[in-house]
Amino acid sequence: TPFQKKVLTTLCQVPRGQYTTYAAISKHLSSSPRAVGNALKNNPFAPQVPCHRVLASGGGLGGFCGSWGRNGEAGLNDDKKRKLLRDEGVKFDGKGKVVGRPWDGFK
């Protein structure tokens, strides 16, 4: 869809080793975090278009590959998302929350 194309194009701005949030992308696009998540859910260009770099605002992983953990349980793909981020240099604390500030330098 045209909106999905905007989301994926915006996502390509997030540098390797950084992360952003669904809320930051939605603010940039004047949309909602849920709409951004839905656009990313079916990313046909992953990992070249790095949807793994988008996290929940509270520092949790959020969803990945269409799976979002519920009731404190991990999503089916959380380990894969965490590994991709760690391989890029993103750090996590002992509770599994990302360390640092989300990137929001969208243009």
The first five atom37 places (N, CA, C, CB, O) and aatype in JSON, in Angstrom:
{
  "aatype": [16, 14, 13, 5, 11, 11, 19, 10, 16, 16, 10, 4, 5, 19, 14, 1, 7, 5, 18, 16, 16, 18, 0, 0, 9, 15, 11, 8, 10, 15, 15, 15, 14, 1, 0, 19, 7, 2, 0, 10, 11, 2, 2, 14, 13, 0, 14, 5, 19, 14, 4, 8, 1, 19, 10, 0, 15, 7, 7, 7, 10, 7, 7, 13, 4, 7, 15, 17, 7, 1, 2, 7, 6, 0, 7, 10, 2, 3, 3, 11, 11, 1, 11, 10, 10, 1, 3, 6, 7, 19, 11, 13, 3, 7, 11, 7, 11, 19, 19, 7, 1, 14, 17, 3, 7, 13, 11],
  "atom_mask": [
    [1, 1, 1, 1, 1],
    [1, 1, 1, 1, 1],
    [1, 1, 1, 1, 1],
    [1, 1, 1, 1, 1],
    [1, 1, 1, 1, 1],
    [1, 1, 1, 1, 1],
    [1, 1, 1, 1, 1],
    [1, 1, 1, 1, 1],
    [1, 1, 1, 1, 1],
    [1, 1, 1, 1, 1],
    [1, 1, 1, 1, 1],
    [1, 1, 1, 1, 1],
    [1, 1, 1, 1, 1],
    [1, 1, 1, 1, 1],
    [1, 1, 1, 1, 1],
    [1, 1, 1, 1, 1],
    [1, 1, 1, 0, 1],
    [1, 1, 1, 1, 1],
    [1, 1, 1, 1, 1],
    [1, 1, 1, 1, 1],
    [1, 1, 1, 1, 1],
    [1, 1, 1, 1, 1],
    [1, 1, 1, 1, 1],
    [1, 1, 1, 1, 1],
    [1, 1, 1, 1, 1],
    [1, 1, 1, 1, 1],
    [1, 1, 1, 1, 1],
    [1, 1, 1, 1, 1],
    [1, 1, 1, 1, 1],
    [1, 1, 1, 1, 1],
    [1, 1, 1, 1, 1],
    [1, 1, 1, 1, 1],
    [1, 1, 1, 1, 1],
    [1, 1, 1, 1, 1],
    [1, 1, 1, 1, 1],
    [1, 1, 1, 1, 1],
    [1, 1, 1, 0, 1],
    [1, 1, 1, 1, 1],
    [1, 1, 1, 1, 1],
    [1, 1, 1, 1, 1],
    [1, 1, 1, 1, 1],
    [1, 1, 1, 1, 1],
    [1, 1, 1, 1, 1],
    [1, 1, 1, 1, 1],
    [1, 1, 1, 1, 1],
    [1, 1, 1, 1, 1],
    [1, 1, 1, 1, 1],
    [1, 1, 1, 1, 1],
    [1, 1, 1, 1, 1],
    [1, 1, 1, 1, 1],
    [1, 1, 1, 1, 1],
    [1, 1, 1, 1, 1],
    [1, 1, 1, 1, 1],
    [1, 1, 1, 1, 1],
    [1, 1, 1, 1, 1],
    [1, 1, 1, 1, 1],
    [1, 1, 1, 1, 1],
    [1, 1, 1, 0, 1],
    [1, 1, 1, 0, 1],
    [1, 1, 1, 0, 1],
    [1, 1, 1, 1, 1],
    [1, 1, 1, 0, 1],
    [1, 1, 1, 0, 1],
    [1, 1, 1, 1, 1],
    [1, 1, 1, 1, 1],
    [1, 1, 1, 0, 1],
    [1, 1, 1, 1, 1],
    [1, 1, 1, 1, 1],
    [1, 1, 1, 0, 1],
    [1, 1, 1, 1, 1],
    [1, 1, 1, 1, 1],
    [1, 1, 1, 0, 1],
    [1, 1, 1, 1, 1],
    [1, 1, 1, 1, 1],
    [1, 1, 1, 0, 1],
    [1, 1, 1, 1, 1],
    [1, 1, 1, 1, 1],
    [1, 1, 1, 1, 1],
    [1, 1, 1, 1, 1],
    [1, 1, 1, 1, 1],
    [1, 1, 1, 1, 1],
    [1, 1, 1, 1, 1],
    [1, 1, 1, 1, 1],
    [1, 1, 1, 1, 1],
    [1, 1, 1, 1, 1],
    [1, 1, 1, 1, 1],
    [1, 1, 1, 1, 1],
    [1, 1, 1, 1, 1],
    [1, 1, 1, 0, 1],
    [1, 1, 1, 1, 1],
    [1, 1, 1, 1, 1],
    [1, 1, 1, 1, 1],
    [1, 1, 1, 1, 1],
    [1, 1, 1, 0, 1],
    [1, 1, 1, 1, 1],
    [1, 1, 1, 0, 1],
    [1, 1, 1, 1, 1],
    [1, 1, 1, 1, 1],
    [1, 1, 1, 1, 1],
    [1, 1, 1, 0, 1],
    [1, 1, 1, 1, 1],
    [1, 1, 1, 1, 1],
    [1, 1, 1, 1, 1],
    [1, 1, 1, 1, 1],
    [1, 1, 1, 0, 1],
    [1, 1, 1, 1, 1],
    [1, 1, 1, 1, 1]
  ],
  "atom_positions": [
    [[0.85, -1.18, 0.0], [0.0, 0.0, 0.0], [0.89, 1.24, 0.0], [-0.97, 0.0, 1.23], [2.07, 1.15, 0.34]],
    [[0.37, 2.38, -0.37], [1.17, 3.61, -0.31], [1.66, 3.92, 1.11], [0.35, 4.78, -0.83], [2.78, 4.4, 1.29]],
    [[0.82, 3.66, 2.11], [1.26, 3.92, 3.48], [2.4, 2.98, 3.87], [0.08, 3.75, 4.47], [3.37, 3.42, 4.48]],
    [[2.3, 1.71, 3.52], [3.37, 0.77, 3.84], [4.67, 1.22, 3.17], [2.99, -0.66, 3.38], [5.74, 1.13, 3.78]],
    [[4.59, 1.7, 1.96], [5.78, 2.18, 1.26], [6.41, 3.36, 2.01], [5.43, 2.61, -0.19], [7.63, 3.43, 2.13]],
    [[5.58, 4.27, 2.53], [6.1, 5.4, 3.32], [6.79, 4.91, 4.59], [4.96, 6.37, 3.7], [7.87, 5.39, 4.94]],
    [[6.17, 3.94, 5.27], [6.76, 3.4, 6.5], [8.1, 2.74, 6.2], [5.8, 2.39, 7.16], [9.09, 3.01, 6.89]],
    [[8.15, 1.89, 5.18], [9.38, 1.18, 4.86], [10.48, 2.13, 4.4], [9.12, 0.14, 3.77], [11.64, 1.94, 4.74]],
    [[10.12, 3.15, 3.64], [11.09, 4.15, 3.2], [11.63, 4.93, 4.4], [10.46, 5.12, 2.18], [12.83, 5.18, 4.49]],
    [[10.75, 5.3, 5.31], [11.16, 6.01, 6.53], [12.09, 5.14, 7.36], [9.93, 6.43, 7.36], [13.09, 5.62, 7.89]],
    [[11.76, 3.89, 7.48], [12.56, 2.96, 8.28], [13.99, 2.84, 7.77], [11.9, 1.59, 8.29], [14.92, 2.64, 8.56]],
    [[14.18, 2.96, 6.48], [15.53, 2.85, 5.9], [16.47, 3.94, 6.39], [15.44, 2.89, 4.39], [17.68, 3.83, 6.2]],
    [[15.95, 4.99, 7.0], [16.79, 6.06, 7.55], [17.44, 5.68, 8.87], [15.96, 7.31, 7.73], [18.43, 6.3, 9.26]],
    [[16.92, 4.68, 9.57], [17.44, 4.32, 10.89], [18.8, 3.63, 10.71], [16.44, 3.38, 11.65], [18.89, 2.58, 10.07]],
    [[19.87, 4.22, 11.27], [21.2, 3.66, 11.06], [21.4, 2.31, 11.76], [22.25, 4.63, 11.56], [20.77, 2.01, 12.77]],
    [[22.28, 1.53, 11.19], [22.7, 0.26, 11.81], [23.23, 0.56, 13.2], [23.78, -0.48, 10.93], [23.97, 1.53, 13.39]],
    [[22.87, -0.27, 14.17], [23.32, -0.07, 15.54], [22.45, 0.88, 16.34], [0.0, 0.0, 0.0], [22.73, 1.15, 17.51]],
    [[21.39, 1.38, 15.72], [20.42, 2.26, 16.38], [19.06, 1.59, 16.33], [20.38, 3.68, 15.69], [18.87, 0.58, 15.65]],
    [[18.13, 2.16, 17.05], [16.76, 1.67, 17.0], [15.83, 2.87, 17.1], [16.47, 0.63, 18.13], [16.23, 3.94, 17.54]],
    [[14.6, 2.67, 16.69], [13.57, 3.69, 16.83], [12.34, 3.01, 17.41], [13.25, 4.38, 15.46], [12.39, 1.84, 17.78]],
    [[11.24, 3.74, 17.5], [10.01, 3.18, 18.05], [8.86, 3.33, 17.05], [9.67, 3.86, 19.38], [8.91, 4.15, 16.13]],
    [[7.84, 2.53, 17.27], [6.63, 2.66, 16.46], [6.07, 4.07, 16.6], [5.56, 1.59, 16.88], [5.59, 4.66, 15.63]],
    [[6.14, 4.61, 17.82], [5.62, 5.96, 18.07], [6.41, 7.03, 17.33], [5.63, 6.26, 19.56], [5.83, 7.97, 16.8]],
    [[7.74, 6.89, 17.28], [8.57, 7.89, 16.59], [8.27, 7.91, 15.1], [10.07, 7.62, 16.83], [8.18, 8.98, 14.49]],
    [[8.13, 6.74, 14.51], [7.8, 6.69, 13.08], [6.41, 7.24, 12.85], [7.9, 5.24, 12.55], [6.18, 7.99, 11.9]],
    [[5.47, 6.89, 13.72], [4.1, 7.36, 13.53], [4.02, 8.88, 13.69], [3.15, 6.68, 14.53], [3.26, 9.54, 12.97]],
    [[4.78, 9.44, 14.61], [4.8, 10.89, 14.77], [5.33, 11.56, 13.5], [5.67, 11.3, 15.99], [4.76, 12.54, 13.02]],
    [[6.4, 11.01, 12.95], [6.98, 11.57, 11.72], [5.99, 11.5, 10.55], [8.26, 10.81, 11.36], [5.95, 12.41, 9.72]],
    [[5.21, 10.44, 10.5], [4.27, 10.25, 9.39], [2.86, 10.74, 9.71], [4.22, 8.79, 9.02], [1.95, 10.57, 8.89]],
    [[2.66, 11.35, 10.88], [1.33, 11.8, 11.31], [0.32, 10.65, 11.25], [0.85, 12.98, 10.43], [-0.75, 10.76, 10.65]],
    [[0.71, 9.56, 11.88], [-0.12, 8.36, 11.86], [-0.26, 7.83, 13.29], [0.49, 7.28, 10.93], [-0.18, 8.6, 14.24]],
    [[-0.47, 6.53, 13.43], [-0.55, 5.91, 14.75], [0.48, 4.78, 14.84], [-1.98, 5.37, 15.02], [0.83, 4.18, 13.83]],
    [[0.96, 4.5, 16.06], [1.9, 3.38, 16.22], [1.33, 2.05, 15.72], [2.29, 3.24, 17.68], [2.06, 1.24, 15.15]],
    [[0.05, 1.83, 15.93], [-0.57, 0.57, 15.47], [-0.53, 0.45, 13.95], [-2.03, 0.47, 15.97], [-0.28, -0.62, 13.41]],
    [[-0.79, 1.56, 13.26], [-0.75, 1.55, 11.79], [0.67, 1.25, 11.31], [-1.24, 2.9, 11.22], [0.86, 0.52, 10.33]],
    [[1.67, 1.81, 11.99], [3.06, 1.53, 11.64], [3.36, 0.05, 11.85], [4.03, 2.41, 12.48], [3.96, -0.59, 10.99]],
    [[2.95, -0.49, 12.99], [3.17, -1.91, 13.27], [2.52, -2.8, 12.23], [0.0, 0.0, 0.0], [3.1, -3.8, 11.8]],
    [[1.31, -2.45, 11.83], [0.63, -3.25, 10.81], [1.35, -3.18, 9.47], [-0.82, -2.79, 10.65], [1.4, -4.17, 8.74]],
    [[1.9, -2.02, 9.14], [2.65, -1.88, 7.89], [3.93, -2.71, 7.92], [2.98, -0.41, 7.62], [4.34, -3.27, 6.91]],
    [[4.55, -2.8, 9.1], [5.8, -3.55, 9.23], [5.57, -5.05, 9.34], [6.56, -3.06, 10.43], [6.47, -5.84, 9.04]],
    [[4.39, -5.44, 9.76], [4.09, -6.85, 10.01], [4.36, -7.71, 8.78], [2.64, -7.01, 10.45], [4.79, -8.86, 8.9]],
    [[4.12, -7.17, 7.63], [4.29, -7.92, 6.38], [5.39, -7.32, 5.51], [2.98, -7.96, 5.59], [5.22, -7.15, 4.3]],
    [[6.52, -6.99, 6.13], [7.64, -6.4, 5.41], [8.26, -7.44, 4.47], [8.71, -5.86, 6.41], [8.92, -8.37, 4.94]],
    [[8.05, -7.29, 3.15], [8.59, -8.29, 2.22], [10.09, -8.12, 1.96], [7.84, -8.22, 0.91], [10.69, -8.94, 1.26]],
    [[10.69, -7.06, 2.5], [12.08, -6.74, 2.19], [13.03, -6.94, 3.38], [12.18, -5.33, 1.71], [14.19, -6.51, 3.32]],
    [[12.55, -7.57, 4.44], [13.39, -7.8, 5.62], [14.46, -8.84, 5.29], [12.53, -8.27, 6.82], [14.19, -9.76, 4.51]],
    [[15.65, -8.73, 5.83], [16.12, -7.71, 6.77], [16.76, -6.5, 6.1], [17.1, -8.32, 7.7], [17.25, -5.6, 6.8]],
    [[16.77, -6.44, 4.74], [17.36, -5.28, 4.07], [16.64, -3.99, 4.46], [17.31, -5.46, 2.55], [17.28, -2.96, 4.65]],
    [[15.32, -4.05, 4.58], [14.55, -2.95, 5.17], [14.35, -3.37, 6.62], [13.16, -2.67, 4.4], [13.51, -4.23, 6.91]],
    [[15.12, -2.77, 7.54], [15.33, -3.32, 8.89], [14.22, -3.09, 9.9], [16.56, -2.76, 9.43], [14.36, -2.27, 10.81]],
    [[13.11, -3.81, 9.74], [12.01, -3.65, 10.68], [12.4, -4.11, 12.09], [10.8, -4.42, 10.2], [11.72, -3.76, 13.05]],
    [[13.47, -4.88, 12.22], [13.92, -5.29, 13.55], [14.42, -4.1, 14.38], [15.04, -6.34, 13.43], [14.57, -4.22, 15.59]],
    [[14.66, -2.96, 13.74], [15.13, -1.77, 14.46], [14.01, -0.95, 15.06], [15.94, -0.91, 13.53], [14.26, 0.11, 15.62]],
    [[12.77, -1.42, 14.96], [11.63, -0.71, 15.52], [11.17, -1.45, 16.78], [10.47, -0.6, 14.48], [10.85, -2.63, 16.73]],
    [[11.13, -0.72, 17.91], [10.8, -1.3, 19.2], [9.61, -0.56, 19.82], [12.01, -1.25, 20.15], [9.21, 0.5, 19.35]],
    [[9.07, -1.15, 20.87], [8.0, -0.49, 21.62], [8.57, 0.7, 22.39], [7.32, -1.5, 22.59], [9.76, 0.71, 22.72]],
    [[7.75, 1.68, 22.67], [8.21, 2.9, 23.34], [8.82, 2.65, 24.71], [7.06, 3.86, 23.48], [9.71, 3.39, 25.14]],
    [[8.37, 1.63, 25.42], [8.89, 1.33, 26.74], [10.21, 0.6, 26.74], [0.0, 0.0, 0.0], [10.72, 0.23, 27.8]],
    [[10.8, 0.37, 25.56], [12.08, -0.3, 25.48], [11.99, -1.8, 25.26], [0.0, 0.0, 0.0], [13.01, -2.47, 25.13]],
    [[10.76, -2.33, 25.21], [10.59, -3.75, 24.91], [10.71, -4.0, 23.42], [0.0, 0.0, 0.0], [10.72, -3.06, 22.62]],
    [[10.79, -5.25, 23.06], [11.0, -5.59, 21.65], [9.83, -5.23, 20.75], [11.28, -7.05, 21.52], [10.04, -4.88, 19.59]],
    [[8.62, -5.3, 21.25], [7.47, -5.1, 20.37], [7.28, -6.35, 19.53], [0.0, 0.0, 0.0], [7.7, -7.44, 19.93]],
    [[6.66, -6.21, 18.39], [6.4, -7.35, 17.53], [7.54, -7.6, 16.57], [0.0, 0.0, 0.0], [8.45, -6.78, 16.41]],
    [[7.48, -8.77, 15.91], [8.47, -9.1, 14.89], [7.93, -10.25, 14.05], [9.84, -9.47, 15.53], [7.48, -11.26, 14.58]],
    [[7.99, -10.08, 12.75], [7.52, -11.11, 11.8], [6.08, -11.52, 12.1], [8.43, -12.35, 11.85], [5.73, -12.7, 11.99]],
    [[5.26, -10.57, 12.48], [3.85, -10.84, 12.71], [3.51, -11.42, 14.07], [0.0, 0.0, 0.0], [2.34, -11.74, 14.33]],
    [[4.49, -11.58, 14.95], [4.24, -12.16, 16.27], [4.53, -11.12, 17.35], [5.09, -13.43, 16.49], [5.59, -10.49, 17.34]],
    [[3.61, -10.96, 18.27], [3.77, -10.03, 19.39], [3.43, -10.8, 20.66], [2.85, -8.75, 19.23], [2.35, -11.37, 20.78]],
    [[4.37, -10.83, 21.6], [4.12, -11.54, 22.85], [2.91, -10.98, 23.6], [0.0, 0.0, 0.0], [2.59, -9.8, 23.47]],
    [[2.25, -11.82, 24.36], [1.07, -11.4, 25.12], [1.19, -11.86, 26.57], [-0.22, -11.96, 24.47], [1.78, -12.9, 26.86]],
    [[0.63, -11.06, 27.47], [0.55, -11.42, 28.89], [1.91, -11.78, 29.49], [-0.4, -12.57, 29.08], [2.02, -12.73, 30.28]],
    [[2.94, -11.04, 29.12], [4.27, -11.27, 29.66], [5.04, -12.38, 28.98], [0.0, 0.0, 0.0], [6.2, -12.62, 29.3]],
    [[4.4, -13.06, 28.04], [5.08, -14.13, 27.31], [5.83, -13.54, 26.11], [4.06, -15.21, 26.84], [5.4, -12.55, 25.53]],
    [[6.93, -14.15, 25.76], [7.71, -13.7, 24.6], [6.97, -14.02, 23.31], [9.1, -14.37, 24.6], [6.22, -14.99, 23.23]],
    [[7.19, -13.19, 22.31], [6.66, -13.48, 20.98], [7.47, -14.6, 20.34], [0.0, 0.0, 0.0], [8.59, -14.89, 20.78]],
    [[6.92, -15.23, 19.33], [7.57, -16.37, 18.69], [8.93, -16.02, 18.08], [6.68, -16.93, 17.61], [9.8, -16.88, 17.96]],
    [[9.12, -14.76, 17.7], [10.34, -14.37, 17.0], [11.22, -13.41, 17.79], [9.98, -13.74, 15.69], [12.13, -12.8, 17.23]],
    [[10.95, -13.25, 19.09], [11.72, -12.3, 19.91], [13.22, -12.59, 19.91], [11.2, -12.32, 21.33], [14.02, -11.67, 19.82]],
    [[13.59, -13.86, 20.02], [15.02, -14.19, 20.06], [15.72, -13.78, 18.77], [15.2, -15.7, 20.3], [16.85, -13.29, 18.8]],
    [[15.05, -13.97, 17.65], [15.63, -13.59, 16.36], [15.81, -12.07, 16.28], [14.73, -14.09, 15.19], [16.85, -11.59, 15.83]],
    [[14.8, -11.31, 16.71], [14.88, -9.86, 16.68], [15.99, -9.37, 17.6], [13.53, -9.24, 17.1], [16.78, -8.5, 17.22]],
    [[16.06, -9.92, 18.8], [17.1, -9.53, 19.77], [18.49, -9.82, 19.2], [16.9, -10.28, 21.11], [19.41, -9.01, 19.36]],
    [[18.66, -10.96, 18.55], [19.95, -11.32, 17.97], [20.35, -10.35, 16.86], [19.91, -12.75, 17.42], [21.49, -9.9, 16.8]],
    [[19.42, -10.02, 15.98], [19.71, -9.06, 14.92], [20.17, -7.73, 15.5], [18.46, -8.84, 14.03], [21.14, -7.14, 15.03]],
    [[19.48, -7.26, 16.53], [19.84, -6.0, 17.17], [21.2, -6.09, 17.87], [18.77, -5.58, 18.17], [22.03, -5.2, 17.72]],
    [[21.42, -7.16, 18.61], [22.71, -7.34, 19.3], [23.86, -7.41, 18.3], [22.69, -8.61, 20.17], [24.92, -6.84, 18.53]],
    [[23.65, -8.1, 17.19], [24.68, -8.2, 16.16], [25.04, -6.84, 15.57], [24.22, -9.14, 15.06], [26.14, -6.66, 15.05]],
    [[24.11, -5.9, 15.66], [24.37, -4.54, 15.18], [24.93, -3.64, 16.28], [23.09, -3.93, 14.63], [25.29, -2.49, 16.01]],
    [[25.01, -4.14, 17.52], [25.58, -3.37, 18.61], [24.58, -2.75, 19.57], [0.0, 0.0, 0.0], [24.98, -2.0, 20.46]],
    [[23.3, -3.04, 19.41], [22.29, -2.52, 20.33], [22.4, -3.31, 21.64], [20.84, -2.64, 19.71], [22.53, -4.53, 21.62]],
    [[22.36, -2.6, 22.77], [22.52, -3.22, 24.09], [21.17, -3.36, 24.8], [23.48, -2.38, 24.96], [20.25, -2.57, 24.59]],
    [[21.08, -4.4, 25.63], [19.89, -4.66, 26.43], [20.28, -4.76, 27.89], [19.17, -5.95, 25.96], [21.39, -5.19, 28.22]],
    [[19.36, -4.38, 28.78], [19.62, -4.52, 30.21], [19.23, -5.94, 30.65], [18.83, -3.45, 31.02], [18.82, -6.76, 29.83]],
    [[19.36, -6.21, 31.94], [19.07, -7.53, 32.48], [17.62, -7.95, 32.38], [0.0, 0.0, 0.0], [17.3, -9.13, 32.53]],
    [[16.73, -6.99, 32.14], [15.3, -7.3, 32.02], [14.84, -7.42, 30.57], [14.48, -6.23, 32.72], [13.66, -7.6, 30.29]],
    [[15.8, -7.32, 29.65], [15.46, -7.45, 28.23], [15.02, -6.17, 27.56], [0.0, 0.0, 0.0], [14.57, -6.19, 26.42]],
    [[15.16, -5.04, 28.27], [14.8, -3.74, 27.69], [16.02, -3.14, 27.02], [14.24, -2.78, 28.77], [17.15, -3.31, 27.49]],
    [[15.79, -2.45, 25.94], [16.89, -1.83, 25.21], [17.49, -0.69, 26.03], [16.41, -1.32, 23.84], [16.78, 0.0, 26.77]],
    [[18.79, -0.5, 25.9], [19.5, 0.55, 26.61], [19.77, 1.69, 25.64], [20.83, 0.02, 27.23], [20.16, 1.46, 24.49]],
    [[19.56, 2.91, 26.1], [19.84, 4.06, 25.25], [18.58, 4.76, 24.79], [0.0, 0.0, 0.0], [17.46, 4.42, 25.19]],
    [[18.79, 5.74, 23.96], [17.7, 6.59, 23.48], [17.33, 6.2, 22.05], [18.11, 8.1, 23.55], [18.21, 5.94, 21.23]],
    [[16.04, 6.16, 21.75], [15.63, 5.84, 20.37], [16.11, 6.9, 19.38], [14.11, 5.7, 20.28], [16.14, 8.09, 19.69]],
    [[16.47, 6.45, 18.2], [16.85, 7.36, 17.12], [15.58, 7.97, 16.54], [17.67, 6.61, 16.01], [14.59, 7.28, 16.3]],
    [[15.61, 9.29, 16.32], [14.42, 9.95, 15.76], [14.79, 11.06, 14.79], [13.55, 10.53, 16.87], [14.08, 12.06, 14.68]],
    [[15.89, 10.89, 14.09], [16.37, 11.91, 13.16], [15.76, 11.83, 11.78], [0.0, 0.0, 0.0], [16.45, 12.06, 10.79]],
    [[14.49, 11.52, 11.69], [13.83, 11.38, 10.39], [13.79, 12.69, 9.65], [12.42, 10.84, 10.56], [13.65, 13.77, 10.23]],
    [[13.93, 12.57, 8.33], [13.87, 13.76, 7.46], [12.77, 13.61, 6.44], [15.22, 14.0, 6.76], [12.56, 14.51, 5.62]]
  ]
}
